[in-house]
Amino acid sequence: MFEGSDFPTSLDEEVFNVWFENGRLSKRRYNYLLIIWDEHESKYRPYYAEDRDEIGKYQTYKSSRTSESLVAAYDLYSESKII
């Protein structure tokens, strides 16, 4: 996942699938999986959101104030890419 010159490194597909499963199995009712690139740790991290508004808030707030950047966002249940 995320291979090519547009991305700092690739993400193992097994890890990606585990993140989907963890989001679905969470006791909280998450609907979205955000893939975050952490520049300090040089790795991808998952972030789970309950509603779509959180995606925009994360994109605006986190990206401008930290070393994190939003790479992609997915619907947890349809697995369709939103961003």
Secondary structure, DSSP 8 states (H G I E B T S, - for coil): ---STTSSS---HHHHHHHHHHHHHSSS---EEEEEEETTTTEEEEEEESSTHHHHHHHHHHHHHSSEEEEEEEETTT--B--
